[in-house]
Amino acid sequence: MIKLVLTDLDDTLIKNGLPSATDRALAGIHAMLDAGLRFGPVSGRIPSDLGWMFNDDAACYATGAPVNGQMIYIDGELVHVEKLDGAELNRIAHIASHIPDACLALYDFDAPSDEGAGYFVSPSEEHAQACMRIFTHFKRSVRELDQPHYVKANLWCAGDRAHITEVRDMLREEFPSMDFVFPSPTAPIIDISPAGWSKGTAVHYIARELGLSLDEVAVFGDSENDLSMICAVPNSVAVSNASPEVAKAARWHIGSSADDAVADALFQIAEAAQTGDMPAFMRD
């Protein structure tokens, strides 16, 4: 019986481009909660994004792990934070400043809403300005980081997938203390996290805190940054729009995020819990 669902958000629970989770997805989450089950997002998103992504329905994200599992919440309480080394991030910013159309991005969770949570880091003002013209999400930049630790960082990199993959692989070799993964098959972003800490680590942490065995947990994902949690539990699920790597690694497969397939799965899990069974899509 599945007692806990942990899911990626973008292009898994929520089709890319939608303003928030659908009404059906929210109803599926509450069907689970009403059945005494647990639900939570495990996403690269920052905590403040979860409000609008769930239409400010806090029950839907009281438990979960934003920032690729680096921040873990249980019943609305922040119980763990895994941080990145500021000196290493400055080194990444310096290297990125020599890559055309690539820039380190940091996130300030407490920034005023009119400034936006994201900002670029580059020792070259000219380079930072060029990146802001390409990646218009961010309106400000700093020359270097001055704190010992930070939580959320990624590298924005224009170009085709082959070029972005080459940059990712170079960073992996240069910075063994950090992991570099794609949060999406299409977005020009490389997520950065502490080496050895991932969404999969967060899944294990949450299950342990809730007193659940791993076979009572189901995870849903689509992208490279979901692989660690897809491999973390027996009942892993890929949506049909998942990357080939995720699709191959997952035990179970459902429809696409565009068709609200995870929402349908949530209803099946809630229904199966009434009799202590596995949901229909998890039966061989």
C-alpha positions as a Markdown table, in Angstrom:
| # | Residue | x | y | z |
|---|---|---|---|---|
| 1 | Met | 0.0 | 0.0 | 0.0 |
| 2 | Ile | 1.3 | 3.5 | -0.9 |
| 3 | Lys | 1.2 | 5.8 | 2.1 |
| 4 | Leu | 3.3 | 8.7 | 0.8 |
| 5 | Val | 3.6 | 10.3 | -2.7 |
| 6 | Leu | 6.5 | 12.6 | -3.5 |
| 7 | Thr | 6.5 | 14.3 | -6.9 |
| 8 | Asp | 8.4 | 16.6 | -9.1 |
| 9 | Leu | 6.4 | 19.6 | -10.2 |
| 10 | Asp | 7.3 | 21.1 | -13.6 |
| 11 | Asp | 6.3 | 18.8 | -16.5 |
| 12 | Thr | 5.4 | 16.1 | -14.0 |
| 13 | Leu | 2.5 | 17.2 | -11.8 |
| 14 | Ile | 2.1 | 20.5 | -13.6 |
| 15 | Lys | 2.4 | 20.8 | -17.4 |
| 16 | Asn | 5.0 | 23.5 | -18.3 |
| 17 | Gly | 3.3 | 26.7 | -19.1 |
| 18 | Leu | 0.3 | 26.3 | -16.8 |
| 19 | Pro | -0.1 | 28.9 | -14.1 |
| 20 | Ser | -0.5 | 26.3 | -11.3 |
| 21 | Ala | -1.7 | 22.8 | -10.5 |
| 22 | Thr | -5.1 | 22.0 | -12.0 |
| 23 | Asp | -8.2 | 21.7 | -10.0 |
| 24 | Arg | -8.1 | 18.0 | -10.6 |
| 25 | Ala | -4.6 | 17.7 | -9.3 |
| 26 | Leu | -5.5 | 19.6 | -6.1 |
| 27 | Ala | -8.5 | 17.4 | -5.7 |
| 28 | Gly | -6.4 | 14.3 | -6.1 |
| 29 | Ile | -4.0 | 15.6 | -3.4 |
| 30 | His | -6.9 | 16.2 | -1.0 |
| 31 | Ala | -8.3 | 12.8 | -1.8 |
| 32 | Met | -5.0 | 11.3 | -0.6 |
| 33 | Leu | -4.9 | 13.6 | 2.5 |
| 34 | Asp | -8.5 | 12.7 | 3.3 |
| 35 | Ala | -7.6 | 9.0 | 3.2 |
| 36 | Gly | -4.9 | 9.6 | 5.8 |
| 37 | Leu | -2.1 | 9.4 | 3.3 |
| 38 | Arg | 0.8 | 11.9 | 2.8 |
| 39 | Phe | 1.8 | 14.0 | -0.2 |
| 40 | Gly | 4.6 | 16.4 | -0.9 |
| 41 | Pro | 6.4 | 18.1 | -3.8 |
| 42 | Val | 10.1 | 17.4 | -4.3 |
| 43 | Ser | 11.2 | 20.1 | -6.8 |
| 44 | Gly | 14.0 | 22.4 | -7.9 |
| 45 | Arg | 11.7 | 25.3 | -7.1 |
| 46 | Ile | 12.3 | 27.6 | -4.2 |
| 47 | Pro | 9.8 | 27.6 | -1.3 |
| 48 | Ser | 8.0 | 30.8 | -2.3 |
| 49 | Asp | 7.1 | 29.3 | -5.6 |
| 50 | Leu | 5.0 | 26.6 | -4.0 |
| 51 | Gly | 2.3 | 29.0 | -3.0 |
| 52 | Trp | 1.3 | 30.0 | -6.5 |
| 53 | Met | 2.0 | 26.5 | -7.9 |
| 54 | Phe | -0.6 | 25.1 | -5.5 |
| 55 | Asn | -3.0 | 28.1 | -5.5 |
| 56 | Asp | -2.0 | 29.0 | -1.9 |
| 57 | Asp | -3.3 | 25.6 | -0.7 |
| 58 | Ala | -0.7 | 25.1 | 2.0 |
| 59 | Ala | -1.9 | 21.6 | 2.9 |
| 60 | Cys | -0.5 | 20.5 | -0.5 |
| 61 | Tyr | 3.1 | 21.4 | 0.3 |
| 62 | Ala | 3.3 | 21.3 | 4.1 |
| 63 | Thr | 5.5 | 18.3 | 3.7 |
| 64 | Gly | 8.1 | 18.2 | 0.8 |
| 65 | Ala | 11.5 | 19.2 | -0.3 |
| 66 | Pro | 12.1 | 22.2 | -2.5 |
| 67 | Val | 15.5 | 23.3 | -4.0 |
| 68 | Asn | 16.1 | 19.7 | -5.3 |
| 69 | Gly | 15.7 | 18.3 | -1.8 |
| 70 | Gln | 18.1 | 20.8 | -0.1 |
| 71 | Met | 15.3 | 22.1 | 2.1 |
| 72 | Ile | 13.1 | 19.6 | 3.8 |
| 73 | Tyr | 9.7 | 20.4 | 5.4 |
| 74 | Ile | 7.6 | 18.1 | 7.6 |
| 75 | Asp | 4.1 | 19.3 | 8.4 |
| 76 | Gly | 5.0 | 22.9 | 7.7 |
| 77 | Glu | 8.2 | 22.9 | 9.7 |
| 78 | Leu | 11.6 | 23.3 | 8.1 |
| 79 | Val | 13.6 | 20.4 | 9.5 |
| 80 | His | 16.8 | 20.3 | 7.4 |
| 81 | Val | 18.8 | 22.6 | 5.1 |
| 82 | Glu | 21.7 | 21.5 | 2.9 |
| 83 | Lys | 23.9 | 24.4 | 1.8 |
| 84 | Leu | 26.4 | 25.2 | -1.0 |
| 85 | Asp | 29.9 | 26.6 | -0.4 |
| 86 | Gly | 30.1 | 30.3 | -1.3 |
| 87 | Ala | 33.8 | 30.2 | -2.3 |
| 88 | Glu | 33.1 | 27.3 | -4.7 |
| 89 | Leu | 30.2 | 29.2 | -6.2 |
| 90 | Asn | 32.5 | 32.2 | -6.8 |
| 91 | Arg | 34.8 | 29.9 | -8.7 |
| 92 | Ile | 31.9 | 28.7 | -10.8 |
| 93 | Ala | 30.9 | 32.4 | -11.5 |
| 94 | His | 34.5 | 33.2 | -12.6 |
| 95 | Ile | 34.6 | 30.2 | -15.0 |
| 96 | Ala | 31.1 | 31.1 | -16.3 |
| 97 | Ser | 32.3 | 34.6 | -17.1 |
| 98 | His | 34.5 | 33.2 | -19.7 |
| 99 | Ile | 31.7 | 31.1 | -21.4 |
| 100 | Pro | 29.6 | 33.2 | -23.8 |
| 101 | Asp | 26.0 | 33.4 | -22.7 |
| 102 | Ala | 26.5 | 31.5 | -19.5 |
| 103 | Cys | 26.1 | 32.9 | -16.0 |
| 104 | Leu | 25.8 | 31.7 | -12.4 |
| 105 | Ala | 22.4 | 32.5 | -10.9 |
| 106 | Leu | 21.7 | 32.7 | -7.1 |
| 107 | Tyr | 18.3 | 33.0 | -5.4 |
| 108 | Asp | 17.4 | 35.3 | -2.5 |
| 109 | Phe | 14.3 | 33.9 | -0.8 |
| 110 | Asp | 13.7 | 37.1 | 1.1 |
| 111 | Ala | 14.1 | 39.6 | -1.8 |
| 112 | Pro | 11.4 | 42.1 | -2.4 |
| 113 | Ser | 8.9 | 40.9 | -5.0 |
| 114 | Asp | 9.6 | 43.8 | -7.3 |
| 115 | Glu | 13.3 | 42.7 | -7.5 |
| 116 | Gly | 12.7 | 39.0 | -8.0 |
| 117 | Ala | 14.3 | 36.2 | -6.2 |
| 118 | Gly | 17.0 | 35.5 | -8.8 |
| 119 | Tyr | 20.2 | 37.4 | -9.6 |
| 120 | Phe | 23.3 | 36.7 | -11.6 |
| 121 | Val | 26.8 | 36.5 | -10.2 |
| 122 | Ser | 29.7 | 37.6 | -12.5 |
| 123 | Pro | 33.0 | 39.3 | -11.8 |
| 124 | Ser | 32.4 | 41.1 | -15.1 |
| 125 | Glu | 29.6 | 43.7 | -15.2 |
| 126 | Glu | 29.6 | 43.6 | -19.0 |
| 127 | His | 29.2 | 39.8 | -19.0 |
| 128 | Ala | 26.3 | 40.0 | -16.4 |
| 129 | Gln | 24.5 | 42.6 | -18.4 |
| 130 | Ala | 24.9 | 40.5 | -21.6 |
| 131 | Cys | 23.3 | 37.5 | -19.7 |
| 132 | Met | 20.5 | 39.6 | -18.4 |
| 133 | Arg | 19.6 | 40.6 | -22.0 |
| 134 | Ile | 19.4 | 37.0 | -23.0 |
| 135 | Phe | 17.8 | 35.6 | -19.8 |
| 136 | Thr | 15.3 | 38.3 | -18.9 |
| 137 | His | 14.0 | 36.5 | -15.8 |
| 138 | Phe | 16.6 | 38.3 | -13.7 |
| 139 | Lys | 17.0 | 42.1 | -13.4 |
| 140 | Arg | 20.1 | 42.4 | -11.1 |
| 141 | Ser | 23.6 | 41.1 | -10.6 |
| 142 | Val | 26.5 | 41.2 | -8.1 |
| 143 | Arg | 30.2 | 40.9 | -8.8 |
| 144 | Glu | 30.8 | 38.2 | -6.2 |
| 145 | Leu | 29.3 | 36.4 | -3.3 |
| 146 | Asp | 30.2 | 37.4 | 0.2 |
| 147 | Gln | 28.6 | 34.8 | 2.4 |
| 148 | Pro | 30.1 | 31.4 | 3.4 |
| 149 | His | 27.1 | 29.4 | 2.3 |
| 150 | Tyr | 24.1 | 29.6 | 0.0 |
| 151 | Val | 21.1 | 27.3 | -0.7 |
| 152 | Lys | 19.9 | 27.7 | -4.2 |
| 153 | Ala | 22.1 | 28.1 | -7.3 |
| 154 | Asn | 22.2 | 27.1 | -10.9 |
| 155 | Leu | 23.9 | 28.0 | -14.1 |
| 156 | Trp | 22.0 | 29.5 | -17.0 |
| 157 | Cys | 23.5 | 28.6 | -20.3 |
| 158 | Ala | 22.3 | 29.5 | -23.8 |
| 159 | Gly | 23.0 | 27.3 | -26.8 |
| 160 | Asp | 22.0 | 23.9 | -28.0 |
| 161 | Arg | 21.7 | 20.8 | -25.8 |
| 162 | Ala | 25.1 | 19.5 | -26.9 |
| 163 | His | 26.8 | 22.8 | -25.7 |
| 164 | Ile | 25.0 | 22.8 | -22.4 |
| 165 | Thr | 25.8 | 19.2 | -21.8 |
| 166 | Glu | 29.5 | 20.0 | -22.5 |
| 167 | Val | 29.4 | 22.8 | -19.9 |
| 168 | Arg | 27.7 | 20.5 | -17.4 |
| 169 | Asp | 30.3 | 17.8 | -17.9 |
| 170 | Met | 33.1 | 20.3 | -17.5 |
| 171 | Leu | 31.7 | 21.5 | -14.2 |
| 172 | Arg | 31.3 | 18.0 | -12.9 |
| 173 | Glu | 35.0 | 17.4 | -13.5 |
| 174 | Glu | 36.1 | 20.7 | -12.1 |
| 175 | Phe | 34.0 | 20.7 | -9.0 |
| 176 | Pro | 33.7 | 17.2 | -7.4 |
| 177 | Ser | 32.2 | 18.7 | -4.3 |
| 178 | Met | 29.0 | 19.6 | -6.2 |
| 179 | Asp | 26.6 | 17.8 | -8.4 |
| 180 | Phe | 25.3 | 19.3 | -11.7 |
| 181 | Val | 22.1 | 18.1 | -13.3 |
| 182 | Phe | 19.4 | 19.2 | -15.7 |
| 183 | Pro | 16.1 | 20.1 | -14.2 |
| 184 | Ser | 14.4 | 19.9 | -17.6 |
| 185 | Pro | 15.0 | 18.3 | -21.0 |
| 186 | Thr | 14.6 | 21.7 | -22.6 |
| 187 | Ala | 15.3 | 24.5 | -20.1 |
| 188 | Pro | 18.8 | 26.2 | -20.5 |
| 189 | Ile | 19.6 | 25.5 | -16.9 |
| 190 | Ile | 22.1 | 23.3 | -14.9 |
| 191 | Asp | 21.1 | 22.8 | -11.3 |
| 192 | Ile | 23.8 | 22.8 | -8.7 |
| 193 | Ser | 23.6 | 20.9 | -5.4 |
| 194 | Pro | 26.1 | 19.6 | -2.8 |
| 195 | Ala | 27.7 | 16.3 | -3.9 |
| 196 | Gly | 25.8 | 13.3 | -2.5 |
| 197 | Trp | 22.7 | 15.3 | -1.6 |
| 198 | Ser | 19.8 | 15.0 | -4.0 |
| 199 | Lys | 16.1 | 14.5 | -4.4 |
| 200 | Gly | 16.7 | 10.9 | -3.6 |
| 201 | Thr | 18.4 | 11.8 | -0.3 |
| 202 | Ala | 15.4 | 13.9 | 0.6 |
| 203 | Val | 13.0 | 11.1 | -0.2 |
| 204 | His | 14.8 | 8.8 | 2.2 |
| 205 | Tyr | 14.9 | 11.5 | 4.8 |
| 206 | Ile | 11.2 | 12.2 | 4.7 |
| 207 | Ala | 10.2 | 8.5 | 4.7 |
| 208 | Arg | 12.4 | 8.0 | 7.7 |
| 209 | Glu | 10.9 | 11.0 | 9.6 |
| 210 | Leu | 7.4 | 9.8 | 8.9 |
| 211 | Gly | 8.2 | 6.2 | 9.9 |
| 212 | Leu | 7.5 | 4.7 | 6.5 |
| 213 | Ser | 9.3 | 1.9 | 4.7 |
| 214 | Leu | 10.5 | 2.7 | 1.2 |
| 215 | Asp | 8.0 | 0.3 | -0.4 |
| 216 | Glu | 5.2 | 2.5 | 1.0 |
| 217 | Val | 6.5 | 5.5 | -1.0 |
| 218 | Ala | 5.7 | 6.4 | -4.6 |
| 219 | Val | 7.7 | 9.0 | -6.5 |
| 220 | Phe | 6.9 | 10.7 | -9.8 |
| 221 | Gly | 9.4 | 12.5 | -12.1 |
| 222 | Asp | 10.4 | 13.4 | -15.7 |
| 223 | Ser | 13.9 | 14.9 | -15.8 |
| 224 | Glu | 17.6 | 14.2 | -14.9 |
| 225 | Asn | 17.3 | 15.9 | -11.5 |
| 226 | Asp | 14.6 | 13.3 | -10.7 |
| 227 | Leu | 16.7 | 10.3 | -11.4 |
| 228 | Ser | 18.0 | 10.0 | -7.8 |
| 229 | Met | 14.5 | 9.8 | -6.4 |
| 230 | Ile | 13.4 | 7.5 | -9.2 |
| 231 | Cys | 16.2 | 5.2 | -8.1 |
| 232 | Ala | 15.5 | 5.7 | -4.4 |
| 233 | Val | 12.3 | 3.6 | -4.0 |
| 234 | Pro | 10.8 | 0.5 | -5.5 |
| 235 | Asn | 7.6 | 2.3 | -6.7 |
| 236 | Ser | 9.0 | 4.9 | -9.0 |
| 237 | Val | 6.8 | 6.4 | -11.7 |
| 238 | Ala | 7.7 | 8.2 | -14.9 |
| 239 | Val | 5.3 | 10.3 | -16.9 |
| 240 | Ser | 5.2 | 9.6 | -20.6 |
| 241 | Asn | 7.0 | 12.9 | -21.4 |
| 242 | Ala | 9.9 | 11.9 | -19.2 |
| 243 | Ser | 13.5 | 11.9 | -20.5 |
| 244 | Pro | 14.7 | 8.5 | -21.8 |
| 245 | Glu | 16.9 | 8.0 | -18.8 |
| 246 | Val | 14.0 | 8.5 | -16.3 |
| 247 | Ala | 11.6 | 6.4 | -18.3 |
| 248 | Lys | 14.2 | 3.5 | -18.4 |
| 249 | Ala | 14.9 | 3.8 | -14.6 |
| 250 | Ala | 11.3 | 4.0 | -13.5 |
| 251 | Arg | 9.4 | 0.8 | -12.5 |
| 252 | Trp | 5.9 | 2.2 | -13.5 |
| 253 | His | 4.7 | 4.4 | -16.3 |
| 254 | Ile | 1.7 | 6.6 | -16.7 |
| 255 | Gly | 0.4 | 9.3 | -19.2 |
| 256 | Ser | 1.8 | 12.7 | -19.7 |
| 257 | Ser | 1.8 | 15.8 | -17.6 |
| 258 | Ala | -0.3 | 17.5 | -20.3 |
| 259 | Asp | -3.1 | 15.0 | -19.6 |
| 260 | Asp | -2.9 | 15.4 | -15.8 |
| 261 | Ala | -1.7 | 11.8 | -15.5 |
| 262 | Val | -0.3 | 12.3 | -12.0 |
| 263 | Ala | -3.6 | 13.6 | -10.8 |
| 264 | Asp | -5.3 | 10.5 | -12.0 |
| 265 | Ala | -2.7 | 8.4 | -10.2 |
| 266 | Leu | -3.3 | 10.2 | -7.0 |
| 267 | Phe | -7.0 | 9.4 | -7.1 |
| 268 | Gln | -6.1 | 5.7 | -7.7 |
| 269 | Ile | -3.7 | 5.7 | -4.8 |
| 270 | Ala | -6.4 | 7.2 | -2.5 |
| 271 | Glu | -9.0 | 4.7 | -3.7 |
| 272 | Ala | -6.7 | 1.7 | -3.3 |
| 273 | Ala | -5.8 | 2.8 | 0.3 |
| 274 | Gln | -9.4 | 2.1 | 1.3 |
| 275 | Thr | -8.8 | -1.6 | 0.9 |
| 276 | Gly | -5.0 | -1.6 | 1.6 |
| 277 | Asp | -4.2 | -2.5 | -2.0 |
| 278 | Met | -1.8 | -1.1 | -4.5 |
| 279 | Pro | -3.3 | 1.3 | -7.1 |
| 280 | Ala | -4.4 | -0.1 | -10.5 |
| 281 | Phe | -1.4 | 1.3 | -12.4 |
| 282 | Met | 1.0 | -0.4 | -10.1 |
| 283 | Arg | -0.3 | -3.9 | -10.6 |
| 284 | Asp | 1.7 | -6.2 | -13.0 |
